[in-house]
């Protein structure tokens, strides 16, 4: 079974469309979203409608929680708060209700995969995992983790291999899961990559071969950036799309 996994669309409809077209070309039937459908970009309602219809399951991200009233975001910096305020107004009632009802995590029992937005340790706090010391915080719950835990949130592609008492970081490249390890993989961002590669990031996991693949695809950045400016959001949210940071 080959499944598509993606995260952090951030209201970037052009990047989302390119990603879903790539899934179609790769004959991916089931795809899963790890959250942050909204925030930063110019097309929150459109992206929510698409993900709501096509993703088999979607996880709650921190920006989704903010616009749906499930968390306080008063401590976010001003431009991010403004974007969330604007997105709250732009969302249709059905999509707003859908975001409010999203789960913090989902387990795919048939393939032994856990899906969440940030660290699985404290789901409601949306902690980051982009370094080995952060992955080590998962060791106390090692036995309860799936063979593969897939996360977003950092907008970076990362791979950590765990045993019951150790964590090692692997290159963020295609790899085959080993039977004596568990893995935490961060899939990067569809709509706002931060690894200096401005292409949309998404992943594919083959549960039969236990092969995990990182993918990138180009999209219409100019149009996505124009929509950010059209929505009167922070200009830097448009600029960073071009440089991938």
Order of alpha helices (4+ residues) and beta strands (2+ residues): beta-alpha-beta-alpha-beta-alpha-alpha-alpha-beta-beta-alpha-beta-beta-beta-beta-beta-beta-beta-alpha-alpha
